Amino acid sequence: MQVMKGKNDIKELEVGIDDPLENPAEDCLDRSAFAKRIFEIIEGTPLSTNMTIGIHGAWGSGKTTTMNFLRFYCKEAGHPVALYTPWQFHDKKEAWKGFVSSIDKGIAEWQGKKIGNLKRQAFVKQASEKVRELTAVTTVGKIAGSLILAPLEGLLEQTKQKVQNELNKVLKDKRLFIFIDDLDRADPDILYDHLMLLNEIVNLNRCVYVIGLDVEVASQVLKNKIGLIDSKEFLEKIINWSFSLPLPTNFEWQELLDKEIENLDKNVKRDALCSIFSCLPKNPRKFKHFLRYISALHKSFLNRFDDHELNWELLYLAQLIRLEFSEVLEKIINKKELLEYISFGSLSLNKDKNSNLTQWLAEISKDVEENKKGRLTMLCKEMIKSVGITDPEELKNHFLVIESPELFTWKEYYAFKKELLSLSNTEITQKITDFIKRTGKDKQIERIREFIKMLFRDREKLLSQVSEARVLEEMKPLINNTKDIVRICFLLLDIDDIFTGRNPIFNPDIFKTWYGNIVGWSHFRSPKEIYTEIRHLDVELAKKLALKMSSQASLILETFQFDDPLGSRKSFEATHKEIEEILEKAVVGQILDRFRRSYGIKELWKGDRPYRTEKRLLFSVNSLFHNEKVYNQLKNITQEVSKNNDIHENFCEYVRALFFAATDCLDYTDKDEVIKLLKEKVFMNIIWSVVVSKHLNLRVVGTFEQKRKIIMVDLLKDENAFPVPEWWEKELKDAKDRN
């Protein structure tokens, strides 16, 4: 709120987010001129006139501020004013008492009589059931109180005349202005009763009622209350003159922005706000809400970031979308394809005549109200323009900076790295371990992950500087700094805790960041005296990383690619194959474990995960699963079948899937590959011997038999490929005899 010393002498105190302006001197949106025009129009009417003025506008558009300015001009001209906010009442009698009390208070203040707000609040709270017991300090207030029961007693006109006579006597050459704000926020019954009150009871001369109203909201309330089809026409009969708030010009919005920025945190980026000026809400309250929200973010944690560390324009636009369309931002964050599309910035807007943009906008705005979709489209397009071209992961961090404020900043990262490099290897390992344990306790896993990713982002920055350096003397210290980071990475991989648990800290996403960076720089090899050692370290680090990621190898291999369209990374291709083999061997070991586990093989066909790697290894004769060493391990497992029923069930499940893949087309197998596998007698003898090692019921036998015959006769041309025991033949014969 503000304290006013004189007409233009304002001392600013603590201002609430929703506080409307009180004094025209502070106006930026020309609301004061609008209020002045209304006042002059009223002043131009005969003194005896009574009227109801409507100040119309949507929530937050400045109705209260305009009414405050109008009240200012009324007081300046010497008129008494009363302020009434009906939304705080939930009972008709209490609301009417509050209304009369407001008039009484306004006249008392104008007459210089003592009545404090606390006394008025106490009166409203403790008012008795009998309206005649109203306590007032002015004669007008006492007589006006009797108006509430007058209609019931048939004394309306007589009572009104008494009030009118008293008003004429008290007001002399002035009017009484009664300001009724937020009537559309009141209980529907109270809104309707007050409109009736204004229309029928207190239409007294020399009284001007100024009502702040959202016509759309009030019309809907009246429609629901009394079933009026044209409720706006009903309002027009009660409100004599309506004034809709004018839309501010761009110049006025800019003036408001300049004024607001002066009161925001000093670290708020003025240039970024100005660059998204056209996107800011064109509603004064929402406009201020957003700016003060951004200021609060800076005060709470955004000030941790350096000026050039974030794309502030992008960040502010993301926060606009977050505040107005939170569910949309969540969809963007969780949709990889959308992040990749947006990360191309303006290029994506020019691609395919915006067909992709139209498609994904339609997808993310399914649940958005129709009248808000245009606003969302505009915000999304501006956000894409602000991106430039960036990494999807970095883009996602801009969206998550609010949801995950614990993310590392570069300033914090460099400080931590500097501390680590001052320690011995043993001390570095202990320091990182302590950091992980401390942060993990706070469930801030993303903070740890961000640090791990930043190691390689930092490495990439240094290697980029190396490649741009002109002379060896400039390259050497940069390469040494790069080797320091790699040393930290090697030590980090020795901490087993980051690879364990249901949600490992070091996940496939981080693997992709590290490995992609290693491959991306693998073709930089000249001059040799600069690059030889770092390239060797890269190879060793990649191998160690693959070994450490063995428990997550399947997930990694599902998207593991070696892209080399220009052939420039050919020298790393052999290493890539080694890494792939390390990961595949890890998955082979996990598949072998599945044969011992309850529902281990069946799980590959259940749930949301496709298990593409496991299926590829199981069904391709040329994969690492199909070799003498693995077959010997399978033989060892078969020795346990008598003690473990799960083993038998898993082998049966695998053979059932194998038979099905050979006779039907499945998306995860190649039919010809499966047929080749069925011809591998050593392998098939191992797994088929387990299937027939226990007496199966007729239903299971029947399932196998149908596919078995087709495979032996039509595909393998070998009727002895899958021999069966006597009990199998007997089950089939008995079933045939019964039929």
C-alpha positions, 0 to 999 in steps of 0.5 A: 500500500502507499501513504499519500502526503499530498496530491503528487507526493507519494511515499512507496512502502511494501507493495503487494502483488495484487495491490491496485494503485491509489493515486493517479500520479503513479498511473502508466496505463492511462487509467487516470485519464479514463477515470477523470473523463468519467468524473467530468461526465458525472459532474456535468449532470444536474446535482439532483440526478441519481445514477449507477455507473458500471466500470467493466473489465475482466479480472485483473484488467484494472477496474479497482485501480480505475475506481480508486482514481475516480474516488481520488477525483471525487475526494479532491472535489470535496464529495463524500465517498463510501467504499463497499466490497460485498464479496466478503459477505455470505448472508443477505442481511449481513451484506445489507448491514455492511452496505449501510455501514459503508455509507455511514462510514463514508459520510462520517469521515467526510464530516470529520467524525471519528469512526475507525475501520476496526469499529466497522468490522466489529459491527459487521461481525457482531450485528444482531438479527434485528436490523433496527439495532444497527449502530451508526454515527450519522443521521443518514446511517441511522435512517438508511438502516431502516431501509432494509426492513422498509419493503417488508413493512410497506413503508418504503417510500416514506423511509426513502423520503426521510433518507433523501431529506437527510441527504439533501440537508447534509450534502448541500452542493455535493454528491455521495459517491458509493463505490461497489467493487468486486460485485461479480466475486460475491455469492450469486444470491448477494449479487442478485439482491444487491442489483435489486437493492440498487434498482428499487430501494436506494435510487436516491437523488445525489447518490452515484453508485460506481460498480466494478463488474466483469460483465461476462461473469455477472451475466453467467451468474444471473443466467444461472440464478434467474434463468435469464437468456439475455442477462446482459440486457437485464444489467443494462436496465440497472446500470445507467452508464457503462464504461469499458476499460480501454486497452492500453497502447504498446507505449503505455505497456512499455511505460509500465514495464519500465516502472515495474523493472525498477522495483524488481530484483537487480539481477532480472535481465531487462534486455530479455524481458524487453525482447519478449515484450510482445508476449507479456500478458495484456492484463495489468494484474497478470503482467505484474504477477509475472514480473514479480514472479520472475523477480522472486525466482531470481532472489530465490535461486536464479541469481546463482547463474552467471549472466551468460550461463542461461538463455534468459529469453528462453527461460522467461518464455518457458516460465510464461508457458509454465504459469499459463499452460503448466500441463503443456510444458510438462508434455514438452519436457517429457516428449523427446521428439518435441525437445529435439524439434524445438532445439533446432529453433527457427530452422524448425519453423521454416521446415516443411511449411510448418507442418511439423509445428502444426502437428505438435501444437495440435498434440500438446494443446488437446486439453487447452480451451479453444479461446486460449490456443491462439495465445499458446501458439504465439508463445510456442513460436516465440519460444522456438525463435529464442532457442537458436540451435541448442542441445535438447538436453540443455533445452530441457534444463531450461524448462526444468530449472524451476522444477529442479532448482538444485541443478548445478550452475557453471559457477558452482561446477567450476568451484567444485572442479577447482577444489577436486583438482587441488586434491590427490586421487584418493582424496578426489574419490572420497570427496565425490563419494561424500558429495554423492552420499550427502546429495543422495540423502536429500533426494537430489539425484539430478544434481549429481547427474548434472555434475557428471554431465557437466564434466563432459560439457566442460571437456567439449568446451576445452577441446573446442578451444584446442581445435581453434588454437593457432599455435602449439603453445596455446593448445598444450595447456588446454589439453592438460586441462582436458586431461585433468577432467578425464582423470576425474572421470576415471576416478568417478567410475571407481565409485560403484554406488553410482551404478547400482539401485533401481534408479542408478545415478549413472544412467543410459542418458549420461552414458550417451552424453559421455560416449557421444562426446568421446566419439565426436572428437575421436577424429582429432588426431593431428598434431600427434604430440597434442592429441595422441595421449588424450585419444588413448585415454578416451579409448580406455575411458570408453571401455571402462565405462562400458564395463561399469554399465553392464547392468544397464547394457540392454537399455544402452544397446537399444539405441547404441549407434555409431554415426559416421556419415563423413567417414571421419571417425573411421579410426574409432570404429574398431573401438566401438565394436569392442564397446558393443561386444562388452555390452552385448556380453553383459546382456548375454550373462543377464539372459543366462540368469533369466533361465534360472529366474521365475518368469525370466524369459516370459518377462521379455514379452510382457510390460512396456519395455520392448527388450529388443536387445535380448530378443535380437541376441536370442533369435539371431544365430550370428549373435554373441549368445550363440557360441560354444561358450554360451552353449556350455553355460546353458548345459550347466543350467540344464543340470539344475532343471530337476531342482528348479521348476523355473528353469524348465518353464523358461526353456519351454517359453523360449522354445515356444517363442522360437517355434512361433517366430519360425512360422509367423512374422514377428517385428523383432525377429528375422524369419530366415535367421530363426530357421538357421538357428533351428538348424543348429543341432547342438543348440537345439538339442540342449534346449529341446532336451529340457522341454521334454525332460518333464511330463507336460499336460496335453494342452502344452503338448498340443501347442508345441506339436502343431508348430513342431510338425510344420517346422520339421516337415516344411522348414527343416525337411527333417522329421527327426529334428525334434524327437519326443518321448513315449509319454508325448506320443501317448498323450497325443494318441489318448487325445485322438482316441477320445475324439 
